[in-house]
Amino acid sequence: MELIDVTAQFDSQGRITPLGFIWKGLTFPVDSTGRRWEDERGQHILVMVPGGRTFELLYAAQERAWYLIPIGPGPLMA
């Protein structure tokens, strides 16, 4: 799990829509969002970026911080 910068929209019901994030100096626009769930760490959102890579973003509301959890193998995992 890695602390990252995320650009996101929050609607009036508190639903979060990630628009993009910066990871390892690269900017990734979010093409689509998928499954969402909440646990004791915060709100988890699966996102897909160009090229078909999927990432798990975690918004920890108490910290007001975003974390990234890479999913699966890929060239950016090195």
C-alpha positions as CSV (number, residue, x, y, z in Angstrom):
1,M,0.0,0.0,0.0
2,E,1.4,3.3,-1.1
3,L,0.4,6.9,-0.3
4,I,-0.6,8.7,-3.6
5,D,-2.2,11.9,-4.9
6,V,-5.7,11.5,-6.3
7,T,-8.0,13.9,-8.1
8,A,-11.6,13.0,-7.2
9,Q,-15.2,14.3,-7.2
10,F,-17.3,13.9,-4.1
11,D,-21.1,14.2,-4.7
12,S,-23.7,15.5,-2.2
13,Q,-24.3,11.9,-0.9
14,G,-20.6,11.4,-0.3
15,R,-20.0,9.1,-3.3
16,I,-16.4,9.4,-4.5
17,T,-15.5,9.3,-8.2
18,P,-11.7,9.2,-8.8
19,L,-10.7,11.1,-11.9
20,G,-7.0,10.4,-11.9
21,F,-3.9,9.7,-9.8
22,I,-0.2,10.2,-9.7
23,W,2.0,7.2,-9.0
24,K,5.8,6.9,-9.3
25,G,5.9,10.3,-11.0
26,L,3.3,9.2,-13.7
27,T,-0.2,10.6,-14.1
28,F,-2.9,8.0,-14.7
29,P,-6.4,9.2,-15.8
30,V,-9.2,6.9,-14.6
31,D,-11.1,5.4,-17.6
32,S,-13.7,3.7,-15.4
33,T,-14.6,2.6,-11.9
34,G,-15.7,-0.8,-10.8
35,R,-16.4,-2.6,-7.6
36,R,-16.6,-0.5,-4.3
37,W,-16.5,-1.6,-0.7
38,E,-15.9,-0.2,2.7
39,D,-14.0,-1.7,5.6
40,E,-12.2,-0.4,8.8
41,R,-9.4,1.1,6.6
42,G,-11.8,3.2,4.4
43,Q,-13.5,3.2,1.0
44,H,-12.0,0.9,-1.6
45,I,-12.6,1.6,-5.3
46,L,-11.3,-0.5,-8.2
47,V,-10.3,1.7,-11.2
48,M,-9.2,1.0,-14.7
49,V,-6.6,3.2,-16.5
50,P,-5.7,3.4,-20.2
51,G,-4.0,0.2,-21.3
52,G,-6.4,-1.9,-19.3
53,R,-4.4,-1.8,-16.0
54,T,-6.6,-2.1,-12.9
55,F,-5.7,-0.6,-9.5
56,E,-7.3,-0.5,-6.1
57,L,-7.6,2.9,-4.6
58,L,-8.3,3.3,-0.9
59,Y,-9.6,6.5,0.6
60,A,-8.9,6.7,4.3
61,A,-11.4,9.4,5.4
62,Q,-10.0,9.8,8.9
63,E,-6.5,10.6,7.5
64,R,-7.9,12.4,4.4
65,A,-5.4,10.3,2.5
66,W,-5.4,8.1,-0.6
67,Y,-3.5,4.8,-1.0
68,L,-2.8,2.7,-4.1
69,I,-2.8,-1.1,-4.1
70,P,-1.6,-2.5,-7.5
71,I,-3.5,-5.5,-8.7
72,G,-2.0,-8.3,-10.7
73,P,1.3,-8.4,-12.8
74,G,2.2,-5.7,-15.2
75,P,5.1,-3.7,-16.6
76,L,4.5,-0.8,-14.1
77,M,5.0,-3.1,-11.1
78,A,8.8,-3.2,-11.3
